[in-house]
């Protein structure tokens, strides 16, 4: 078991575990728009889902601060990781008890080659099919989907609680003091790489059809570019959950305490054992408070910490930037997907391949600048303010790099009455959604709404469309969305977005150092615990819900199924851009304001300190002069 007494092996295992844990988190956020489409969720609901893992995390993080080394930390990490892996499997569970995904106007091949959605009279067969679909939607199984997803997220948050705090403290206790920053640097780098790999995994797996495991390739007719396409969102949770479970197993074999690297290198085996026993005694003696005493003491320490103006201002600046990151991580793939007419797989690739690596480079650049220039707290405040100011400067052009909403008949183009008249005899369902692009550039909800009576099986075009083109003409339509024709703006958008991420991330390391240098040594661990708690309560919990609610207000046409709203079909792209990116810019500006205020407070404190120092020097000089003047007098008196 010598391998499990090696702190380097622990660091390796912990790096793999953190990677797997954050892979689940990143994959979920990359799959949000797909889960929305699959189960008919609003953006507000998906925001609640994205933030729900913070609920268990927030409640339990205080107890982690208390228990510290009272418990068997490696074993707690392992049990938490096993619980998190079970949560990942639970999130994937709805796929296996839900009915197969049924998109509207799919091909029915029951004794006929008829294609649903064409302009024709309603049939008993279609009514029966509709009633069957409604009974499936209202079934207990489908009603249980959202609560199961929430429960999975809650358990994922609870299982993740001990992983980072216990892992970092264990490494800090038993690693050589020279090696500890290097080991922790590896872990912090993985906290960025993990979500990036989650998005890239989403980009790969969402190319597979959601029900590919139960259907032959010829059974589903959708293309990946079709607005109704749903990828295999569940598959990533099974893969990431399995990896999380495997990486949790070694923790069950690590000892409660091990010999430090310094002791292993400098002492004999017998002496090392004595040091180990001594360390255990010291560890136990430093946690004499009962849980009740700790809970009573915690509010007092929290208030004392929050009275520190620099600490409070820097944490509020970080909370603003964290809220910006939460909105970017949760809804930026959806924004790219809708704004630039891209697939979910491609949008995930953009986030995982560009935005997150840019943020990682920014964190590294901030650390290098801090180390090379050996910045003071005041200089760190200037660096943070400058970096965030530049980030806001590069964020503003994003508000002008958007696309118009495509023209959708009866939704934002023409009047609903005029388009309903030309397809009046078609008995079109209000719930039908099979977008077609008319030859006049106008998009219709379905071939039926376009008044199309026939379909060319070779070219797959719809013809004899009464509502396409000038009145009285019979145009044709293509089985796809018209799009908004401005995908060329995606590259400049990603460039400015990545630069914004890079510059905002430069402030992360200097701001952490500002906190560590301005709180008293005995309050450092509590200060960091309170900081992460405020991150969750003020940023990671409410921000996704706020962004989701803002996005929902821009919806101009909701999906309908069995007289109930499902996910949004069409957004007003101008409002979507203004409200989503406007929130991002507001949070960046908030970070800038609080960093600048911290600089002003530090400058004022330094000015007051300088004046007091000069006053003390003057007093000391005056006393020295008085002493000199008194010496001759004393000599005369002696004479």
N, C-alpha and C positions, 0 to 999 in steps of 0.2 A: 504493500500500500504506500510505498515511498513516493509514488507519483502524485498522490493526493495530499502530500505534505509539502508540495512545491508551489510557491505563490505564482510562479510564471505559468504553470499549468492552470491555476485558478483564473488568471487573467485571460488565457486563451479560451477557457470554457465560458467565462463571463462575456467575453466579446461575442462569441457565437450565440449565446443566449439572448443578449441584447439585440443582436442582429435579427434573430428570429422573432422576438417580441415586437420590434418596430416594423418588421416586414408585414405582420398582421395589421398593424395600425395604418401603415401606408397603403396597403392593398385595399382596406375598407374604404378609405377616402377616395381612392382611384375608381372604386366600383359604385360609388354613391349614385351617379346618374343612371347607371344600369339597373340597380336595385329599385330606384324610383320608377323606371319604366316597367320593370317586371311586375311590381306589386301595386302600381298606381299611387305612389306616395307624392305628397307635395314637397317642395324644397324645405319648408319649415319642418316637416316631419323628418326629413333626411338630416336636417341640421340637428334636431334633437337626438337622432340616432348617432350621429358623429360625435356629439359631445357627451353622450351618456356614460361612457367609460370613465369620465372624470368624476362622476358622482361617488362611486365607491372609493376611488383614489383619494378624493378630497376628505371624505369622512375618516379614513383610516390613516392618513399620512401623519396626523398628530401622534397617534399611538406608536408609529415607527420611530419618531423622535424620542419617545420615552423608553421603549424596550431596548433599543441599541444593542449592546453586547450582552444583555441579560439572557437572550435566547441563542439557540444554535443557528447562527446566521446562514451558513450554507444550506442547512436543511430547510429553513424557512423559505429561502430563495427557490429551492427545488420544488417544494410543495406549492408555492405561489405560481411557479412556471407551469406545473402540471395542471393547476386549476385554469390558468390562462389558455393552455392548449385545449382543454375540454371546452372552454368558452368559444374558441375558434371553430371547433366542430359543431357546437350548438348554433352558431351563426349560419353555418352552411345547411343545417337541418331542414329549414322550410322548403328547400328545393326538392327534397326526397318525399315529402308528404303532400306537396301541392300538385294540382293537375298540371298537365303539360301546358306550356305557354301557348295561348291562342291569340294571335293577332287578328284584328278585324279584316274582313274581306280576303281571307285566305282561300286557296283552291279546294273545292270539294269534289271528290271523285267517286261519289256514290252512284253508280249506274249511269253517270252522265258526264259530259265534258263541260258542263256549264261552269262559268266563273262567277262567283258572287261579286256584288258590287257594281255590276253593269246596270244600265237604265232598263228596268223591267218591273213587272208587277210583283208585288210581294207574294210569296208562296207559303203554303202551310209548312213546308220543309224548313224554310228559313225561320219562321216563327217558332217552330219547335226547337230548332237549333239555338235561337236566341233565349228561349225559356230555359233550356238546359244550361246555357252559359251563365244565366242569372242565378240559377240554383247553385252552380259551382262557386260563383263570386260570394254568395251569402252563406256558404258552408262554414262550419266551425273551423275547418282546417285553414281556410284563407283568412278568417278573422283572427287566428292565433299567430299569424306571421309576424306582425309588427311587435307584439309583446315578446315573442321569442327572440327577435333581433335585439330588442332592448335588454332582455335578460342576459344574452350573450355578451353584449357590450359592458353591462354592469359587472359581470364575473370577470371579464377581461381586465377591467380597471382594478378590481380587488386583487386578482392574481398578480398584477404588475407592481403592486405597492412595494413589496420588499426587495424587488430585483435591483433597482439602481442604488437606493440608500444603503442597504446592507452590503451590497457588492463593493461600493466605493469605500465604505468604512472598513471592511475586512481587508481590502488591498492596502489601504493607508496604514492599518495596524501592523501588517506583517511584511510589507515590502520595504526594501532599503529606502531611506529618505531621499537618496539621489535618484532612485529608479521610480519612485511613486508618481511624480508628475508625468513621466513618460508613459507609464501604464494607464494613468487616468486620461491622458491625451488620446491614447488609442480608443478608449471607451467613448469619449466625447465625439471623436470622429465617426464612430459607428452609429451614434445617435442621429447623424445626418445621412449616412450611407444606407441605413436600414429602411427608412421611408422611401428613399430613391429607388431601392430595389423593389419595394412594394408596388410603386407606380409602374416600373418596368415589367414586373410580373403581370400586373393588370393589363398592360399593353399587349403582352403575349397571349394571355388566356382569354381575353374578351374578343379575340378573333374567332374563337370556337362558338358555335351556336349553343344556347343555354341547355337544350335538351339533346345534345349530341350523344349522350350516353344511352338514351333509350330510343333514338330514331336513326334510321339509315340516312346517308347524305342526300338521297334523292327525295326524302320526305319533306324537307323544308326548302322553300323557294326564295326566301329573302336574301338580298345582298347585304353585305356589311354596311354599305352606305345608306341603306333604307332607314328612315326615321324610326321604324318599328323594330329594328334589329336589337336583340338582347343577347349579350355574350354570356359565356359560362362563368358567371360571377362567383359561384359557389366553389369552383375547383381550387382557386387560390387559397381559400380558407382551409381546405383539407390538406393541401401541401404545406402551408405555413404552420398549421396546427401540428402536423406530424413532425416537422423540423423542431418546433418549440418543445414538443414532448421528448424527443431524443436528446436535445441539448440540456434538458432539465435533469436527466438521470444521474450524471456525474456528481451533482451537488449532494446527493444522498450519501456519498462516500467521503466527502471532505470532512476533516475534523472540526470541532467547535473552535479550536485555536491551534495554531501551528508555530513552529520556530521561525523567528524573523530571519530575513536574508542576512542581516548583519551578524546575528548569533550563529547561523549555520556556517558562515565563512570564518568566524573568528574564534569559536570555542569548540571544546570537545563535546562529545555526545552527552556526557553526564552533566556538564555545565549548562548546555543548551536546554536540557530538561528542567533544570532548576530555574532558568530564566523564563521558560514557558509557564511553570507553575506560579512564579512570582507575578507574571503578566496577568494570569487568570485571577489571582487574588486582587491585584490592583484594579482589574476590570470590574470585579464584583463590588469592590469598595467604593467605586465612583458612582454607583447607581443605588444608593441607599434609600432614595425617596420611594414611597409607596405610589401606586397609580393615582390614588385620590389626592395625595399631596402634590403630585405632578400636575394634575388637572387644575388644582387650585392655583398653583404657581404660574401656569402657562399664560393666563390672561395678563398677569402683572408684567411678565417678561415681554409679552407681545406689545403691550402699551409702551413699555420703556423703549423698546426697539423702534416702534413707529414714531416716537417723539424725536428721533434723530432725523433732522430735516433732509440731510443728504441721502440717507437710506430711503426715506419715504419718496423723495422726488425721483431717484434713480429707479426704484421698483415701479413707480407709476409710469415712467418712460418705457420700461421693459414690458409692462402690462399692455401698453398701447401697441408696441411692436409685436407682442405675442398675439394680440387680437387680429392684427393684420396678417400674421402668419397662419392663424387658424382659418381665416377666410380664404386665404390663398390655397392652403392644403386641401380644404374641403370642397370648394366650388370652382377653383380655377380650371380643372379639367372640363367641367360642364360649361364654363364660360367659353373656352376655346371651341368646344364641340358645337355650341349653338351659334356663337358670334361669327365663326369662320367656316361653318358647314363642314366640320371634320368628324371623323368617327371617334368613339370613346377610346379605342385602342391607340389611335394616333395622339389624342389629347394627353393620355397618360404618359406616352413616350416623351412628349414635350416637357412635362413637369418633372418626370424622373430623370430625363437626360440632360435638361438645361437649367431649369429653375433651382432645383435642390443642389446640384453641384456648384452653381453660382453662390448659393448661400454658404456652402461648406468652404469655398475659397475665401469668402468674405470673413468668416470666423477665423480662418488660419491667418489671413492678412492682418486682422486686428491684433491677434496674439503676437505676430512677428513685430509689428510696429511698437507694441507695448514693451516687448523684450529688448529690441534694438535701441530704442530711445530712452528706456527706463523712465517712463512718464510718471509725473506726480499725479495726485488725485485731480488737481485743477486742470492739468494738461490733458488728462483722460476725459474730463468733461468737455473740453474744447474739441478733442478728437471725435467723441460721440456726437456732439452737436453738429460738427462739420460733415460727418459721414451721413447723418440722417437728413441734413439740409440738402446735400447732393442727391440723396435717394429721392426726396420729394421733387427735386428739380427734374429727375428722369422719370418720375411717376406721372407728372402732369401731361406729357405728350400721349400717354396711354388713353386719356379721355377723348382724344381726337382720332384714335386709330380703331375705329369701329365700322360696322357694316349696317346698312339699312335693313329693315324688316322686309322679307320678300312679300310680293303682292299675293294675298290669299283671298280668293273670291268669297264674299259674304262675311269676312272676318275683319280685314283692314283695307279691303279694296272693293269699291262698288257697294251697293246696298244688298243686304241679305234678301230683301224681298225680290229684287230684280233677278238675282241668280236662282232663287227658289222657284220663280215662275217658269224659267226655261227647263227646269227639271221636275216640274210639278207632277207629271204623270209617271215619274220614275220610282216613286215610293222609297226614297232614300232614307236610311236610318240616320238619326241625329248622332248616333254613337259610332257610325262608320268612320274609319280612319285608314285610308290607303292612298297617300298623297300622289297626285299625278300633276305633271307640268304641261299646261296647254301650249299649243303652238304659238299663242299670242303672248307667252311669258307669264301668264297668270297661273297660280297654283290652286288646285282644288282639293278638298278633303278626301275625295274618292272619285273613281270614274263615274259613279252614279251622279254625284253632285255636278260633274262636268257634262252630264247628259249623254255620255258615251253609250252606244248601243251594241257595238261589236268590238272584238279584240282580234288583232292579227297575230296568230300563233307563231308565225316565223319571226317577225320583227318585234313581237310583244307590245306593239303600239295599240292604243285605243283609237278607234275611228268613229265617224258619225256622231261627233260630240256637239250637241245642240248649244251648249253654253260657251264654247270656245270660239273666239273670233267675233267679228261683227254679227249683229242680230240677223238671223235668217240664214247664216252660213253654217256649214258643218265642218268644224275643224278637227284636229286630232290631238292626242295627248300622249306623253311618255310616262311610263310607270316609275316615276321618281319625283323627288322634291326639286323645285326650280333652283333652290339655293339663293344666296344673295350676291353671288358673283364678285366677292372681294377677298378671296382666299390669299391673294397676293400681299395683303396687309399683315398676314400672320408672321412673316419673318421679321419686319421691323417691330411688331408688337412684342415678340419673344426677346428681341435684342434689348429693348427698353425695360421689359419686365425683368430680365436676368440681371441687368445693371442695377435696377432698383433693389433686387434681392441681395446682390453682392454688397452694395454700399450700406444698406440697412444692417446687414450681418456683421460688418466691420465693428459696430458698436458693442457686440455681445461680450467679448472678452474684457475690453476696458471697463465696461459697466459692472461686470462681476467683480473686478478688482477694486473698483470704487466702493462697492459694498463691503468687501472684506477688509478694506483699509480704514473704513469709517465707523465700524462697530467695535465694541470692546471684545477682547479675545474670548472671554467667557461666554459671550452671547453669539459667537459666530455660527455655531451649528443651529441654534434657534433662529437666527436671522435668515439663514438659507432655507430652513424649513418653512418659516412664515412667507418668505419670498415665493417659494414654489406653491404654497397654499393660495396666495393671492393671485398667482398666475392662473390657477385652475378656477378659482371663484369669480375673478373679474374678467378673464380672457377666454380660456379654453372651454368653459361651460357656456357662457352666454353668447359668445361671438358667432359660432356656427348657426345658432337659432336666429340671431339678429340678421345675419347675411341671408339665410334661407327665407325669412319673412320678407326682407326687402326684395329678393328675387321674385317671390310669389306675387308681389304687388304689380309686377311688370307683365304678368301673364294676360294675354288678350283672348286666349281660347283654351279652356280646360277640356281634357279628355272626359268622356262620359261612358259609364258602363252600368247598366241596370239602374238608370236614373241617379247615379251617384258620381260625383267628381272623382277623377283619378289624377294622374300626373298631367302637367301642362304640355299642350301640343305646340303652341306658338307664343313667343314673347315679343313685346315691343322692344326691339334691339337697342333703340336709342335710350329708353328708360333703363333697360338691363345694364347697359354700359355705364350710364351716369350713376345709378344707385350702387352697383357693385363696386366699380372702381372709385366712385366718390367716397364710399366707406373706407376703402383701402387708403386713399389719400388723407382722409380725416385722421385715421389712426397714426399714420406716419407723421402728420403735423403735430398730433398730440405728443408723440415721442420726442419730437424736436423741442416743443415748448418746455417739457419737463426737464430734458437734458440742459437746455439753456438756463432754466431757473436754478438748477443745481450749480451751474457755473457761476451765476450771479451770487448765490449764497456763499460759495467757496471764496469768491473774490472778496465779498464783504467780510467774511470771517478772517481771511488773510490780512485785509486792510486793518481790521480791529486789532488783530494780533501784532501787526507791525507797529501800530501806534502805541500799544501797551509796552512792546519791547523797547521802543524809543524812549518812552516815559521812564521805564525802569533804568535804562542806560543813563538818562539825565539825572535821575535820583542818585544812582550809584556814583556818577561823576561829581555831583554836588557834595555827597558825603565824603568822597575822596579829597575834594578841595578843602572842605572844612577840617579834615584831619591834618592836611598839610599846613593850613593856617594856624592850627592849634599847636604845632610842634615848636616853632620859634618862641611862642609865648611860654610854653612849658620850660624851654631852655633858659629863658630870661628869669623865670621864677626860680629855677634851680640855682642860677648864678646868684 
